[in-house]
Amino acid sequence: AGTLPPAYSTAVLTGSLIFYFFTGNIVDSLAMIGALTMTVVSRWIFDNETPVFKALASLVCMLASSSAVILSAGIEQPSGFAVHICMSVLTAISVYFFSDVLDSGIKTIQISGSKGCSYAVVCILLITSLTSLNIWKFNIGRIFGVFLILSAAAEYRQFGGALCGIFTTCGTMLCSAVTGAATVFFAAAGLITGFFSEFNRIIFGIFFMAVNILGILLIGVTDNSLGMLFDTAAGTLLFWIIPKSALKAYFPDDRNDDINPVRLTSSRIDMTARSLAEIRKDTQNIIKILEKSDCGSADRNIRAAVLKEKQYMLFSQMHLAEEMLSGLCRGMNENIRYDRRNTDIIKHFLNDRRIKYNSAAAYKNSAGRIFIEICCDNITSLDCKSFIKEFSEMFLKKFEYSARQIYQGEYIISFSERTSYSVNCFSAQCSACEDEPSGDTAICFEDSFGNTYLVISDGMGSGSLAAVDSKITVSLFRRFITGGIDTLTAVDMVNSIMLSKSSDESFATLDIARINLDTGELTLIKSGASATLIKHDDSVIMVNASTFPVGIINETKPFVKKFSFSKGDSIVMLSDGVSDKSYQYIKTLMLEDDSELNRVPERICDNAKKFFSGRRDDITVLTAKLTAQ
């Protein structure tokens, strides 16, 4: 009654009163009736549904009822109080574990993990209750125990067989020492039988019975042991009759689930392989262009120089491909840790709701944030909004929907624990010529590891040609980052492709700010980019570096530096259209109340126009502020 909802606990009280009335045990059961009544009242009054509260409420009700009955009866023996105290404590413990199982929302049997202890206690108490029931020569508790041992051994091998064997022996012993004495070999039989779980179910059951027969012969044949053999045969027959498919919902087979760290790694590397395919196509196009230029009657020395340049480009691409794979593996080792415990919880969650899925996995990043991936063939049965709510309640953390990908007809649904920080980004642009597009490109995006990227690229010159170069630069960088490649390798890849895409001079600046949303750490990467202003606490610093843009030289070495970044800090990134004469104005804006940060980029653009002298240039301003979630 202490574990059930108020209506059901009332039904338990009613049934108990009827039973005690017809058996004539009302007077002898006053303590139990009083405890039941108080428990039912408490279930109707209090809304607290936690297992701990239910257990404490049951303990108080049992102690109060027992004390009242003992005092009213005038019993002064200390042993009477001690017995009732022990009964009250045992009842409270039972209520806690039953509540933990019922409130978990997971109907599958977990013999490991966070609910393992609760299921073990409930299983033992259930067997204890069933052992008190006898039908002719058969004991219901031992029959159920045999069925449980065989089912667990078939799905969880020796571990499941031995554990459920211990549960059965313990449960029968609690009910009757005589009945339980014949089950002492159940744990050993379950352990040995578990090693042969791959055999036919008939042979599997016969082997279990054979092990028990040998055990009985060792300790001696008695009437009780013969009865145990009948129960073993009945439990084995029940195991044979009930199809394996009917038990899948209660004994999920984790051995056949193909998701593991290898699967997770392979899916990430596959994304990198697709990026490599794009690089290969670019390289092939380069070779074709060079072959066409090599078809004339050029001097042999010139052709040798062209061939040497071609070889260098090809080997450069191969080297970058190696860097991509090594960087990806390094990033996964540093940022991803497979979480077996939470993976099991997710599997049980999906099995409990009869959701069909191919695989499921949970893992954590270096900051301990939880990520969940579910792979399935059909997403119509997946209610992502409901999943977010239930995952948040299950793990006591805030979750959000991350992404949905389709690969070879399979959907990959991703959820992640919400990051500690978020970034608010705002931008503004002003073209050098009103009738031409801006040659700058600015974007803000996130990768799969909890980083936000702010990127500005300024193509050579202005107008449509510059816009093409900057858009290619930003698009390639974003593709590489979201494909799992580390930042510096991605910059090298962009530089290589910009070098080889045209025989004409073509380059673009690349200004990157990476903000870790778990720690707040800010990393600046600059290749030929303009200054960046950072507001940290009550001060503003300007970061500038003399580096080459991408697409000019073969081996680019971007400027890289990390900064402390915390809640309320902000950053302003600029293209070279903003004169250094505007920096003092920008600093003043950043130190003022930044509640209207969305208007700051436009105000900077307007101010920068005042300092134009002679040739105009494109202006791009990108601002961001770090906020706590």
Phi, psi and omega in degrees: 000327181289342182263341189267162174299161184308316182297317181289323178294326175296321177296322177297317178298315180298314179297321179294318179298318178297317181297312181295327181293311183286337177268354178072029183247023183296315182295317181289344184246026181299321180297317180292318180296317178298317179296319178297316181298313179296323179295316180297318178299317180295326179293327179281330185277312187264141181265353182294121184250012181286147179302323181296316180295317179299319180295315179295320179297318179295321179297314180297317181296317180295314181295318181296314181293315181297317180296318180297317181293318182294316181293321180291332180276351178076025179279122184250000180288127179300331182297329179295317177296319182298319180296316181291327176295316178298317179297321180295317180295316179297322177296317179297319178297317179297318179299318181300310184290322176297318179295321180298321179288313183292323183279349181290337181074013181242116183269348178286150182278118178252113178262008174214167177095193187293334182261005185301315181296318180297314179296325179296313181295316179298318179298316180297315181294325177295316178295322178300316180294317182290332181295336179286352181260128177232133174240106185058243182266003187253138176258121186295322181296316180290325177297314178297321179298317178297315178300319180295317180298312181296319180295317180291321179294325180291328183262322185247012177059213189298328180298310180293320180296315181294317183295314180290333173296319176295318178302315183295314179298316180296316181296316180291325178295322179297327180280313183205123179296326180292313180295322183282340182299326183282354183257014186295340181266001182299319181296315179295319179296319178294321179296311182293317182295328181300334179290346183244032184293343181278353181285169174302145184299326179295310179296321179301314179292320179297320180297320178298315179296322181296319179296320179292323177297317178298321178296319179294321178296329180288322183265350179105141183273128176228173177299322180294320180291326176294320176297324178295325178295320176298318178295321178297317179296319180294318178295322177293320178298319177298321178296323179289322186289315182286122182294152181299325181297330180288341182264352184300324182293335183255340177232074181298133183272098181286342183292329184269000179280121188275003181276131179199178180303330179294317179298317180298316180296317182297323180293323178292316181294329177297321177297322177293323179300322179294325175294322177297323179298321178296320178296318180300317179298318178298319180296319178298319178296322178298314181298319179298318179297316181292325178296319178296320180288348184260004187273351182279193181263046182288161178294150182298325179294323179293319179294324178295322178294320178296317179297320179297319178295321178297316180296320180298316180297318181296313180292329176296319178296319180296319179296318179294326176297319177296318179297324179299309183294316180294321178294323178295312179297320179296318179295322179292320180295327182275330189251343186236130176228119182296136184245096183295318184298310180290332174298317178298320179297318179295318179298315179295323177300314181290319179296323181297328181263011177056036179270126180279127179214155179274321180197160178210145182210149173234141178210167182236150175268185185296338179270001179085011180281139186272135174238143180231132176234130179237125179252130181208164180271339184220130183256006182294332181272359182262116176261093187298322179296319178294321179299317180301316180295315183288323176296320180296319179287324183292316184259359181057038178221157179276125180249161177215157179283124186267301186196164172226124180238155176237123179224118180051046177078001181252135178271136175243108182260129184241136174233152179214150174294140183297141180288163180290330183233163171225163183237129173261119184248142176218148182216162176208147181225153176217119183282148179296323177237131185297331183267008179232152178288159178290141178276001179260152174227133180227133178219164174223126182209170180240150173262188183270004182250009178088031177243140172255134181247130172248123188229133171233132174232133180244110179290158181298126180080217179211173179089196188294321180295317177295323179297321179298313181298315181292321179293319177298315181300311181292319181296316179296315180300315180297319181297318181293317182295312180291342175278357176102007182275143181289163192297311184293322176296322178298320178296318177298320179296316180298317179299317181297316181291321179295328177293321189265355187285340182204149177283341177280158177294125183208117180214169179206147175284159178219112182243118187234134170238119180251124182244121177281117185281353175271318184252340183085003181293136180250131176236127177256134175233120186233131172233095181070019187270163178282182183291154176235136179251133183237127174259118178233120186060243183247022181229156179237130177241151178249132181244122179225151181208141178265100180223166179274146172293169176281142178098009181253306181241161185292314184252099180269141178236093182290157174283131181227129177207143180255148182224153172285135183218126183227180183305131178091348178286155182221165182220144176234120178251142188227151168270172186286001175286347179266119182288152177294347176290343180271353187296321180295321177296319180295319179299318179297318178299319183291328180278343176285176176300118185263031178294337178251051182298332181295338180267350183298314180303317180294321180294323178292319178300315180297320180291322182294329180297334182292338185258011176293132175221116183081234184291131178274157179225159178294144179240131175223132179232130179232121181241153179208148179228137180270126179233153178274146180262000000 
